[in-house]
């Protein structure tokens, strides 16, 4: 039986850093040399691996849409030669990158798994070893054709994740969807949850530079602040509202600013500040007013997924009405459509 092949892209992040006098720092070639000593990768059940260290490792706090495109291109350039891909990434913006890649990689038919760690691979008490070994094993032996995120014994759909712990090993949560796979003494894959794209060939959709922003509501927020924020030449806004999609409707000036922005063509998508649950603007008057103003429901999308989806749809050159329609459609498994 032909041995599977997995491509590992080390983009940066804690997992591949080495100790130095200045603390932990990335160094080109260090990760590959470290993994060469791992007996686990010589096990017959493990695939052949190729490791690419990015020449300039990226601290994930510095990640940009241009970096997302470089990673997507890297996958596309090696797509025909490997059975699966593992992207090693810093944890701070891993959920943003996972969401972005899920939209960028149109027609994906092979597993792309992002992972990383809270403690570097070289340290005694590290989570890196298990995360990396399991991600590589899953990419080779459980070919789920999605962009996924593996952390702490769970394989999640990438665009359903958010980072919920700054230092715990279970750093990521998928609040509105069970894991695609769970790792214990056995591997449990929930095949019925796997999202499959219909396009047979891989295409990378580069993100253009639409003006996208996030606006978070809070008690006492100034109408002038909201009006000033929305008066900028924005294309799309993720509105982080209360509960099931509610806003302070007694603040008439604030609501007028939102209504005017929608009328002027801004695509405003309503996502709840709650970790779990869905936006339903028809439930309360404080949500229905937003709906009547032209705000679109983001249902149970994470903020990361909604942001990436806005980038994706604007980058396809679609008209505003089509973008508004598709924001509420399930394109990559990023939301649960209402029954």
PEVENRA-V173801 format. One record per pair of residues at least 24 apart in sequence whose C-alpha atoms are under 10 Angstrom apart, sorted by the first residue. I is the first residue (numbers start at 1). J is the second residue. D is the distance in whole Angstrom. If there is no record, write none. Layout:
BEGIN
I;J;D
I;J;D
END
This chain:
BEGIN
2;47;10
3;44;9
3;45;9
3;46;8
3;47;6
3;48;7
3;83;10
3;140;9
4;45;9
4;46;8
4;47;5
4;48;6
4;49;9
4;82;8
4;83;6
4;84;8
4;137;10
4;139;9
4;140;6
4;141;8
5;46;9
5;47;5
5;48;5
5;49;6
5;50;8
5;81;8
5;82;5
5;83;5
5;84;7
5;85;9
5;136;10
5;139;9
5;140;7
6;46;9
6;47;6
6;48;6
6;49;5
6;50;7
6;51;9
6;81;9
6;82;6
6;83;6
6;84;5
6;85;6
6;86;7
6;111;10
6;112;10
6;136;7
6;137;9
6;139;7
6;140;6
7;47;10
7;48;9
7;49;6
7;50;5
7;51;6
7;52;8
7;74;10
7;75;8
7;78;8
7;79;9
7;81;9
7;82;6
7;83;8
7;84;6
7;85;5
7;86;6
7;87;8
7;112;9
7;136;9
7;139;9
7;140;10
8;32;10
8;49;7
8;50;6
8;51;5
8;52;6
8;53;9
8;75;10
8;84;9
8;85;6
8;86;5
8;87;6
8;88;7
8;112;10
8;113;10
8;114;10
8;132;10
8;135;10
8;136;8
9;50;8
9;51;6
9;52;5
9;53;6
9;54;7
9;71;8
9;74;8
9;75;9
9;85;8
9;86;6
9;87;5
9;88;6
9;89;9
9;114;9
10;51;7
10;52;6
10;53;5
10;54;6
10;55;10
10;57;8
10;58;9
10;71;10
10;86;8
10;87;6
10;88;5
10;89;7
10;90;10
10;115;10
10;116;9
11;52;8
11;53;7
11;54;5
11;55;9
11;56;8
11;57;5
11;58;6
11;59;8
11;60;9
11;63;10
11;67;9
11;70;10
11;71;8
11;87;7
11;88;6
11;89;6
11;90;8
12;53;8
12;54;7
12;55;10
12;56;8
12;57;4
12;58;5
12;59;6
12;60;7
12;87;9
12;88;7
12;89;5
12;90;6
12;91;10
12;116;9
13;57;7
13;58;7
13;59;6
13;60;6
13;61;10
13;88;7
13;89;5
13;90;4
13;91;7
13;92;9
13;94;10
13;115;10
13;116;7
13;117;8
13;118;9
13;119;10
13;120;9
14;59;9
14;60;9
14;88;9
14;89;8
14;90;6
14;91;8
14;116;7
14;117;6
14;118;7
14;119;6
14;120;5
14;121;8
14;128;9
15;88;7
15;89;8
15;90;8
15;91;9
15;115;9
15;116;5
15;117;5
15;118;7
15;119;6
15;120;4
15;121;5
15;122;8
15;123;10
15;126;9
15;127;9
15;128;6
15;129;9
15;131;10
15;132;9
16;53;9
16;57;9
16;88;8
16;89;9
16;90;10
16;116;9
16;117;9
16;119;9
16;120;6
16;121;6
16;122;8
16;128;9
17;57;10
17;119;9
17;120;6
17;121;8
17;122;8
17;123;10
18;120;7
18;121;8
18;122;7
18;123;9
19;120;9
19;122;8
19;123;9
24;119;10
24;120;8
25;57;10
25;59;10
25;120;10
26;53;10
26;56;9
26;57;7
26;58;9
26;59;9
27;53;9
27;54;10
27;55;9
27;56;9
27;57;8
28;52;9
28;53;6
28;54;7
28;55;6
28;56;8
28;57;8
29;53;6
29;54;9
29;55;9
31;121;8
31;122;9
34;121;8
34;122;8
35;121;9
35;122;10
35;129;10
38;129;9
38;133;10
40;129;10
40;133;8
41;133;8
41;136;9
41;137;9
45;137;8
45;140;9
45;141;8
46;133;9
46;134;10
46;136;8
46;137;6
46;138;10
46;140;8
46;141;9
47;83;9
47;84;10
47;136;8
47;137;7
47;139;9
47;140;6
47;141;9
48;82;9
48;136;10
48;140;9
49;82;9
49;84;10
49;85;10
49;86;10
49;136;8
49;140;10
50;82;9
50;85;10
51;86;9
51;87;10
52;87;10
53;88;10
57;89;9
57;90;10
58;89;8
58;90;8
59;89;8
59;90;6
59;91;9
59;92;9
59;93;9
60;89;7
60;90;5
60;91;7
60;92;6
60;93;6
60;94;7
60;96;10
60;97;9
61;90;8
61;91;9
61;92;6
61;93;6
61;94;9
62;92;10
62;93;9
63;89;10
63;90;9
63;92;9
63;93;7
63;94;9
63;96;9
63;97;8
64;93;10
64;96;10
64;97;9
65;96;10
65;97;9
65;100;8
65;101;10
65;206;9
65;207;7
65;208;8
65;209;9
65;308;9
65;311;9
66;206;9
66;207;8
66;208;9
66;209;10
67;97;9
68;96;9
68;97;6
68;98;9
68;100;7
68;101;7
68;104;9
68;206;9
68;207;9
69;97;10
69;100;9
69;101;8
69;104;8
69;105;10
69;204;8
69;205;8
69;206;6
69;207;7
70;206;9
71;97;9
71;101;8
72;100;9
72;101;7
72;102;10
72;104;7
72;105;7
72;203;10
72;204;7
72;205;9
72;206;9
73;104;10
73;105;9
73;203;10
73;204;7
73;205;10
73;206;9
75;105;9
75;112;9
75;202;10
75;204;9
76;105;8
76;108;10
76;202;7
76;203;8
76;204;7
79;108;10
79;109;10
79;110;8
79;202;8
80;110;10
80;202;10
82;110;9
82;140;9
83;109;10
83;110;7
83;111;8
83;112;10
83;139;7
83;140;6
83;141;9
83;143;8
84;109;9
84;110;6
84;111;5
84;112;6
84;113;8
84;135;10
84;136;8
84;137;10
84;138;9
84;139;5
84;140;6
84;141;9
84;142;9
84;143;7
84;144;9
84;145;9
85;110;8
85;111;6
85;112;5
85;113;6
85;114;8
85;135;9
85;136;8
85;138;10
85;139;6
85;140;9
85;147;9
86;111;8
86;112;6
86;113;5
86;114;6
86;115;7
86;116;10
86;132;8
86;135;7
86;136;6
86;137;10
86;138;10
86;139;7
86;140;10
86;147;10
86;148;9
86;149;9
86;150;10
87;112;7
87;113;6
87;114;5
87;115;6
87;116;8
87;132;10
87;135;9
87;136;10
87;148;10
87;149;9
88;113;9
88;114;6
88;115;5
88;116;5
88;117;9
88;131;10
88;132;8
88;135;10
89;114;7
89;115;6
89;116;5
89;117;8
90;114;10
90;115;8
90;116;6
90;117;8
90;118;9
91;115;8
91;116;6
91;117;7
91;118;7
91;151;10
91;163;8
91;166;9
91;167;10
91;171;8
91;172;9
92;162;10
92;163;7
92;166;8
92;171;10
93;162;9
93;163;8
93;304;9
94;149;8
94;158;9
94;161;9
94;162;8
94;163;8
94;172;9
94;304;10
95;148;10
95;149;8
95;157;10
95;158;7
95;159;7
95;160;8
95;161;6
95;162;5
95;163;7
95;172;8
95;173;10
95;302;9
95;303;10
95;304;7
95;305;8
96;158;9
96;159;8
96;161;9
96;162;8
96;163;10
96;302;10
96;303;9
96;304;5
96;305;7
96;306;10
96;307;8
96;308;7
97;147;10
97;149;10
97;158;8
97;159;9
97;304;9
97;305;9
97;308;8
98;147;6
98;148;7
98;149;7
98;157;8
98;158;5
98;159;6
98;160;9
98;161;8
98;162;10
98;304;9
98;305;9
98;308;9
99;147;8
99;148;9
99;149;10
99;157;9
99;158;6
99;159;4
99;160;8
99;161;8
99;162;10
99;302;9
99;303;10
99;304;6
99;305;5
99;306;9
99;307;9
99;308;6
99;309;8
99;332;9
99;334;8
100;147;9
100;158;9
100;159;8
100;207;9
100;304;8
100;305;7
100;306;10
100;307;8
100;308;5
100;309;7
100;310;10
100;311;8
100;312;8
101;146;10
101;147;7
101;148;10
101;158;9
101;159;9
101;204;9
101;205;9
101;308;9
101;312;10
102;146;7
102;147;5
102;148;8
102;157;9
102;158;7
102;159;7
102;305;9
102;308;9
102;309;9
102;312;10
102;331;10
102;332;7
102;333;9
102;334;9
103;147;9
103;159;9
103;204;9
103;205;8
103;206;10
103;207;10
103;305;9
103;308;7
103;309;7
103;311;9
103;312;6
103;313;9
103;331;8
103;332;7
103;334;10
104;202;10
104;203;8
104;204;5
104;205;5
104;206;7
104;207;8
104;308;9
104;309;9
104;311;10
104;312;7
104;315;10
105;146;9
105;147;8
105;201;10
105;202;7
105;203;6
105;204;5
105;205;7
105;206;9
106;197;8
106;198;9
106;199;7
106;200;9
106;201;8
106;202;6
106;203;5
106;204;6
106;205;7
106;332;9
107;145;9
107;146;10
107;196;9
107;197;6
107;198;7
107;199;4
107;200;6
107;201;5
107;202;5
107;203;6
107;204;9
108;145;6
108;146;7
108;147;8
108;196;8
108;197;7
108;198;9
108;199;8
108;200;8
108;201;7
108;202;5
108;203;8
108;204;9
109;143;9
109;144;8
109;145;5
109;146;7
109;147;10
109;196;8
109;197;7
109;198;9
109;199;9
109;200;7
109;201;8
109;202;8
110;139;8
110;140;10
110;142;10
110;143;6
110;144;7
110;145;4
110;146;7
110;147;9
110;196;10
110;202;10
111;135;10
111;138;8
111;139;6
111;140;8
111;142;8
111;143;6
111;144;5
111;145;5
111;146;5
111;147;6
111;148;7
112;136;10
112;138;10
112;139;7
112;143;9
112;144;8
112;145;7
112;146;6
112;147;5
112;148;6
112;149;8
112;158;9
113;138;9
113;139;7
113;144;9
113;145;10
113;146;8
113;147;6
113;148;5
113;149;5
113;150;7
113;155;8
113;156;9
113;157;9
113;158;8
114;147;8
114;148;6
114;149;5
114;150;6
114;151;9
114;155;10
114;156;10
114;158;8
115;148;9
115;149;6
115;150;5
115;151;6
115;152;10
115;155;10
116;149;9
116;150;8
116;151;7
117;151;8
117;152;9
117;167;10
117;168;10
117;169;8
117;170;10
117;171;9
118;166;9
118;167;6
118;168;7
118;169;6
118;170;9
118;171;8
119;167;9
119;168;10
119;169;9
126;169;9
127;151;9
127;152;8
127;168;10
127;169;7
127;170;10
128;152;9
128;169;10
131;155;10
131;169;10
134;183;8
138;181;9
138;183;10
138;187;9
142;181;9
142;187;9
142;189;8
144;180;9
144;181;10
144;189;9
144;191;9
144;194;7
144;195;8
144;196;9
145;194;8
145;195;8
145;196;7
145;197;8
146;180;10
146;194;8
146;195;7
146;196;7
146;197;9
146;332;9
146;333;10
147;195;10
147;332;9
148;179;10
148;180;9
149;174;10
149;179;10
149;180;10
150;179;9
150;180;10
150;181;9
150;182;10
152;182;9
152;183;9
153;179;10
153;181;8
153;182;6
153;183;5
153;184;7
153;187;9
154;178;9
154;179;6
154;180;8
154;181;6
154;182;5
154;183;6
154;184;9
154;187;10
154;188;10
155;179;6
155;180;6
155;181;5
155;182;6
155;183;8
155;189;9
156;180;5
156;181;7
156;182;9
157;181;9
157;193;9
157;194;9
157;195;9
157;332;9
157;333;8
157;334;8
158;304;10
158;305;9
158;332;10
158;333;10
158;334;9
159;301;8
159;302;8
159;303;10
159;304;7
159;305;5
159;306;9
159;308;9
159;309;10
159;332;8
159;333;8
159;334;6
159;335;9
160;300;9
160;301;7
160;302;6
160;303;10
160;304;8
160;305;7
160;333;8
160;334;6
160;335;8
161;301;9
161;302;7
161;303;10
161;304;8
161;305;8
161;334;10
162;275;9
162;302;7
162;303;8
162;304;7
162;305;9
164;275;9
173;275;9
174;275;9
174;276;9
174;302;9
175;274;10
175;275;6
175;276;5
175;277;8
175;300;9
175;301;10
175;302;9
176;275;9
176;276;6
176;277;7
176;278;8
176;300;7
176;301;8
176;302;9
176;334;10
176;335;9
176;336;8
177;276;10
177;300;10
177;333;10
177;334;10
177;335;9
177;336;9
193;333;9
194;333;9
195;331;10
195;332;7
195;333;6
195;334;10
196;332;8
196;333;9
197;331;9
197;332;8
197;333;10
205;312;8
205;313;10
205;315;8
205;316;8
206;311;9
206;312;8
206;315;7
206;316;9
207;308;9
207;310;10
207;311;6
207;312;6
207;313;9
207;314;8
207;315;5
207;316;8
208;311;7
208;312;8
208;313;10
208;314;8
208;315;5
208;316;8
208;317;9
209;235;10
209;311;8
209;314;9
209;315;8
210;234;8
210;235;6
210;236;8
210;310;8
210;311;7
210;312;9
210;313;10
210;314;7
210;315;7
211;235;5
211;236;7
211;237;9
211;266;10
211;310;10
211;311;9
211;314;9
212;236;5
212;237;6
212;238;8
212;266;10
212;267;9
212;268;10
212;307;7
212;308;10
212;310;7
212;311;7
212;314;10
213;237;5
213;238;6
213;239;9
213;268;10
213;307;8
213;310;10
214;238;5
214;239;6
214;240;7
214;268;9
214;269;10
214;303;8
214;306;10
214;307;8
215;239;5
215;240;6
215;241;9
215;268;10
215;270;10
216;240;5
216;241;7
216;242;9
216;271;10
216;272;10
216;273;8
217;241;6
217;242;7
217;246;9
217;247;7
217;248;9
217;273;9
218;242;8
218;247;9
218;248;9
219;247;9
219;248;8
220;248;9
220;251;9
221;248;9
221;251;9
221;254;9
222;251;9
222;253;9
222;254;7
223;251;7
223;252;8
223;253;6
223;254;4
223;255;8
223;256;9
223;257;8
223;258;10
224;253;8
224;254;7
224;257;9
225;254;9
225;257;10
226;253;9
226;254;6
226;255;9
226;256;10
226;257;7
226;258;8
227;253;8
227;254;7
227;255;9
227;256;9
227;257;5
227;258;8
227;260;9
227;261;9
228;257;9
229;257;9
230;257;7
230;258;7
230;260;9
230;261;6
230;262;10
230;266;9
230;268;10
231;257;8
231;258;10
231;260;9
231;261;7
231;264;10
232;261;10
233;261;10
233;264;10
233;266;9
234;261;9
234;264;10
234;265;9
234;266;6
234;267;9
234;268;10
235;261;10
235;264;10
235;265;7
235;266;5
235;267;6
235;268;9
235;310;9
235;311;10
235;314;8
235;320;9
236;261;10
236;262;10
236;265;9
236;266;5
236;267;5
236;268;6
236;269;8
236;306;10
236;307;9
236;310;7
236;311;8
236;314;9
236;320;10
236;323;10
236;324;10
237;261;10
237;266;7
237;267;6
237;268;5
237;269;6
237;270;9
237;295;10
237;306;9
237;307;8
237;310;8
238;267;9
238;268;6
238;269;5
238;270;6
238;271;7
238;272;10
238;295;10
238;296;10
238;298;9
238;303;7
238;304;9
238;306;7
238;307;7
238;310;9
239;268;6
239;269;6
239;270;5
239;271;6
239;272;8
239;273;9
239;295;9
239;296;10
239;297;10
239;298;9
239;303;9
239;306;10
240;269;8
240;270;6
240;271;5
240;272;5
240;273;5
240;274;9
240;298;10
240;302;10
240;303;8
241;269;10
241;270;7
241;271;6
241;272;5
241;273;6
241;274;9
241;279;9
241;287;9
242;270;10
242;271;9
242;272;6
242;273;6
242;274;7
242;279;9
242;286;9
242;287;9
243;271;9
243;272;6
243;273;7
243;274;6
243;275;10
243;276;10
243;277;8
243;278;8
243;279;7
243;280;9
243;281;10
243;287;9
244;270;9
244;271;8
244;272;6
244;273;9
244;274;8
244;277;8
244;278;6
244;279;4
244;280;5
244;281;7
244;282;9
244;283;8
244;284;8
244;286;9
244;287;7
244;297;10
244;299;9
244;300;10
245;270;6
245;271;7
245;272;6
245;273;9
245;274;10
245;278;8
245;279;5
245;280;6
245;281;5
245;282;9
245;283;9
245;284;9
245;286;8
245;287;5
245;288;9
245;290;8
245;291;9
245;297;8
245;298;9
245;299;9
246;270;9
246;271;10
246;272;8
246;279;8
246;280;9
246;281;7
246;282;10
246;283;9
246;284;7
246;285;8
246;286;5
246;287;4
246;288;8
246;289;9
246;290;8
246;291;10
247;281;10
247;284;10
247;285;9
247;286;6
247;287;6
247;288;9
247;289;8
247;290;7
248;286;7
248;287;9
248;289;10
248;290;10
249;285;8
249;286;6
249;287;8
249;288;10
249;289;7
249;290;8
250;286;9
255;289;8
255;290;8
255;293;8
256;293;8
257;293;10
258;290;8
258;293;7
258;294;8
258;295;8
259;289;9
259;290;8
259;291;10
259;292;8
259;293;5
259;294;7
259;295;8
260;293;8
260;294;9
261;293;9
261;294;9
261;295;10
262;293;7
262;294;6
262;295;7
262;296;10
263;293;8
263;294;7
263;295;10
265;294;10
265;320;7
265;321;9
265;324;10
266;294;9
266;295;9
266;320;8
266;324;10
267;294;8
267;295;7
267;296;8
267;310;9
267;320;7
267;321;9
267;323;8
267;324;6
267;327;9
268;294;8
268;295;5
268;296;6
268;297;9
268;298;9
268;310;10
268;324;9
268;327;10
269;294;9
269;295;6
269;296;5
269;297;6
269;298;6
269;299;9
269;301;10
269;303;10
269;306;8
269;307;9
269;310;9
269;324;9
269;327;8
269;328;9
270;295;7
270;296;6
270;297;5
270;298;5
270;299;8
270;300;10
270;301;9
270;303;9
270;306;9
271;296;9
271;297;7
271;298;5
271;299;7
271;300;7
271;301;7
271;302;7
271;303;7
271;306;8
272;297;10
272;298;8
272;299;8
272;300;8
272;301;9
272;302;8
272;303;8
273;302;9
273;303;9
274;300;10
274;302;10
275;300;9
275;302;8
276;300;8
276;301;10
276;302;9
277;301;9
278;302;10
278;335;9
278;336;9
278;337;10
278;338;9
280;338;9
294;324;10
295;324;9
296;324;7
296;325;9
296;327;8
296;328;7
297;324;10
297;327;8
297;328;6
298;327;7
298;328;6
298;329;9
298;334;10
298;335;8
298;336;10
298;337;10
299;327;10
299;328;7
299;329;10
299;334;10
299;335;7
299;336;7
299;337;7
299;338;8
300;334;8
300;335;6
300;336;6
300;337;9
300;338;10
301;328;10
301;330;10
301;333;10
301;334;6
301;335;5
301;336;8
302;334;8
302;335;8
305;332;10
305;334;7
305;335;9
306;334;8
306;335;9
309;334;9
END
